[in-house]
């Protein structure tokens, strides 16, 4: 199975900060990389698909980049509602696999 | 209106069975491939199974193959996960989700899951 390694495992940042979350695949996955946000008590949300395509309805402060094995999720200006756990997922090889998550806290 | 609503979770002993349901509302259910994803306590997300829009193409994670059966009723917009021979390690929140692709095809590569339910909790314990 493809291993997805996220870093950092957690971070704490202030409102307005720029936040970067990294995700590395153990084999090339082209651009079949998706990012999700899990917030307490809410259904998970798809933020970015195909590495860089913003899902409809997602604020433009979220962006994604990368291809091959290395990917980044960027939150341009952190907002209070962005707290939660962020997961990357590869959808190129079966079985689809997720990273272990990055917990984002607001200072 | 909640687009996907899971039910059927609960507590059972090892070796027991549960059937999860996921009712879809307002998402053109019969045209989309669907999936079950779970999250064990203090763990990350794990893909469990995927099913094409017609129900004729089904795939399972090795960890559940032979024990879990995924199916769908397109007439009533319901997705199912029959879980037999449950193990302690099956304890998790189970989410149903819709694939981000109108083809109805299930497989890789794909563009992820764009609509999720809020999850139902399964606890397997003696």
Interface residues (C-beta under 8 A of the other chain):
Chain A: X30 X32 X34 X36 X41 X42 X43 X44 X45 X46 X49 X50 X53 X55 X87 X89 X91 X92 X93 X94 X95 X96 X97 X98 X99 X100 X101
Chain B: X4 X43 X44 X45 X46 X47 X50 X59 X61 X62 X95 X97 X100 X107 X108 X109 X110 X111 X112 X113 X114 X116 X117 X118 X119
